[in-house]
Amino acid sequence: MKVKVRLTGLLAASCGFREKIVELPNDFTIAEAITFMNIPVSGIWIKSSVNGSLKNKSYVLQESDELYLFPIGGGG
């Protein structure tokens, strides 16, 4: 299935893209998608939104979903 993936902040800088269409196996959760795409940041530091609504990482993605991943927190 094809899912539009959007990244921001550190995630975009680390992965080298802000937005692209990704081909994922059917019935993949957000957590599985993060691992599959080799996102180089621990999943505990990432929040996710699907089609404009916050979702937890156990959400099962559907064809044509728009998955938005963004880092939480920061500072120092």
N, C-alpha and C positions, 0 to 999 in steps of 0.2 A: 504494500500500500504506500501511497505517497502522502507525506506530511510536510507542510511548510514549517521550517524551524527558524526562529528568530532568536538571536543572542544579543546581549548588551554588556557593556562594561568589560570587566576582566575576562568574562567568558568569550566575548567576541575577539578580544585581543589574543587570547590563548589559542583559539581555534582557527583564526584567520578568516572568519566570515561573520557577517551580521545577519544574513538571511539567505536561505537556500532551500530547495526542495530535496527531501531525503527519502529514499526508498527503504522502508522498514518491513520486516515480516508482519503478517497479520497478527492481531491480538497482542501486540507489544504494549507494555505499560510504559509510563513516562520513565520510571527507573531503568527499565531495560533499554529504552531509547538512549538515555544518557550514557550508559555503559557501551552500547553498540556504536555510538558516535565518538567514543574515546574522549569525552569531555574531561579535560585534565584538572578538574576541581572536584573535590569530594561532594557527593550528592547532598550531604547535610548542609552545605553552604549555598545550595541552589533552590530557589523558589520557581514554581512553574504555573503557567496560565495556559488554558486551552480555549481558543475561540473567545478570549476576553474574560474568562472566569478562572479564578484561582482553583487549582486542582492539586490533590496530593499525588505523590509519585506512584501510587497503586492504580491510578486512573488508566483504563485501557483506551489507547488511541484508536481513532477511526480514520478511514480514508478521507483525505482533504482537510483534516484538522489543521489548525494553526497553533503550533506549540511555541510558546515564548518562555525562554529560560533566562533568569537573571540572578546575579549574586545577591545574597542578603548581607546586610551590615557592612561594616568597614570602619575605618577610623584608626586611631593610633596616636 
